[in-house]
């Protein structure tokens, strides 16, 4: 049961409890059904929050000892895939000038 289902159960329970009036001669008490639905919705909501990583056991200090988080390599950029690397190599060094040549400008 997720958060949306829990909120729907709470809303339906509140409607049955507070908005609907019934005759006292009926065999099912709608108010009790509404309270039960609100309680089940609240329990489901709290369990859903605990199952989240952000609000889970590590958030409240109940983490396991020795657990090392390794995020791994970053995902590739969206839409680009792998990027190419262009390597530009310099030309070979020029031959040394003869000793009697004039200096370059």
Buried (B, 14 or more C-beta within 10 A) or exposed (E): BEBEEBBBBBEBBBBBBEEEEEEEEEEEEBBEBBBBBBEBBBEBBEEBBEEEEEEEEEEEEEEEEEEEEEEEEEEEEEEEEEEEEEEEEEEEEEEEEEEEEEEEE
